[in-house]
Amino acid sequence: MYIEFNALGLSFCAEVKASRFIPASVCGLPENSYPAEGGEIEEWEVLDVLIDGAEPIDALFLLNSTSADQIEQAAYEAIAAYQPDYDDFDYDF
């Protein structure tokens, strides 16, 4: 899945990989019910700088600059605040 966030007055796109999501089962007998599992963020990577009306630009040049810590911190905060749509995850049934 991809998350967009802002840092340094620019928009960025980060690719986020999450663990497989297993939805809860809450019907039937209690011994057949279980809570939801998974969906935790496993890894992420800032990919592109997004500029209105232009093709995405590889963010590598900024990630190798003195601004890298600010970009990484903004990405971390955006990912931590992200409320996933469970359609974003792979499911085990």
N, C-alpha and C positions, 0 to 999 in steps of 0.2 A: 504494500500500500504506500501511498505517497502523501506527505504532509507539506503544506506550504507555510512559511513563516517569514517574518520580517526582521532584518538586522541591518544596521548601518544605512538605513534609508532605502534598502533594496529588498526585493522579495526573493526567497530561496525555495528550493524544493528538496526535500529529504526523502530518501527511500527508507522505509521502516519494515523490518522483518519481525514478525511475532510468532510465538509458539502456536501450535494447532489448538483451536478452540473446540471444546466438547460442551455442548449445551446441557443445562440441568434437566433432570427428569424429576418431575414433582407430581406425577399422577400414579395411581395404583397403590399398592401396599408400601409401607415405609421402607421395608427391606429392599425394594426395587427402585427407590428414589435416591438421587445423589445430586450434589451441587455442581454448578458449572465449573469447569477447569480450563486452564490455559488462557491464551490470549495475551500473555505477557510479552513485552518488547524484548527481543533477544539481541538485535543489533540494528544500527541505523547508520546512514551515510548521507552527507550533504552532497547533492549531485549537481544542481544547476542554479544559476542566477536567472530570475525571470524578469524580463523587462517588457512593459506593455507593448503589444503589437509586434514583438520581435521573436525570433527563434530563441529558445533557451540557450544560455551560454554556460559552458562547463565552469563550475565554481572552483576548480583546482587552483587557479592562479590566486584567488583570494584566500584559500585555505592554507596556502604556503606563505602568506603575508603576516604582518604584525597584527592584523585584524582577526586572525583565525580563532583566538580564544573567545572573542565576542560573538562570532558566528556560531561556534560550537555551543556556547552557553545559551544563545537564543534558540538553537535547534533543540537542545535538551529541554528547555522550558516549554516549548511548543509541543514536544512529544509527551512530556509529563502531563500537560493540561488536556491533551487530546482525549475526547470521549469517543471511543470507536463505535462504528456501526457494525454490528456483528456480521454483516454481509461481507465485511472486509477480510474475514478470516476463513481459513480452510477448516472444515468440520470433520470430526470423526463421529460416525453414527453407529 
